[in-house]
């Protein structure tokens, strides 16, 4: 608060009480003016804060819209990229499957050839064994027939001798 002094000329014309009243009046007017000024400043400040708040809200909305657009663009690009990578992977898988099927076919062919050659060798060995077995069986059969003949001859000889012994 400012200190107001009343010049002597005014003090003499107004008197002491008048000068005091004038100072009180000026102080009251200053206080009233200060209150009015504070009210005006407060209104301006509120208006400015409101305007700034609206501008910030608008700015936030704009930024949010741009970010949403950007996110949509990035999602679209990512989806395209994912589709491309998926297509390339499917092509690669198809190629690998084809190569594996070719390889499996080759291995099957080699195994079939190998199995055929082993079967042929086994059949040859079985035929050789059967031939040798047939020869041995023929030899065993001849030996058996010989021994059977000798046994029959011995039996017939024994029977003839017994008959001669009984008939005499």
PyMOL commands that set and color helices and strands:
alter all, ss='L'
color gray80, all
select helices_A, chain A and resi 8-167
alter helices_A, ss='H'
color red, helices_A
deselect
rebuild
show_as cartoon
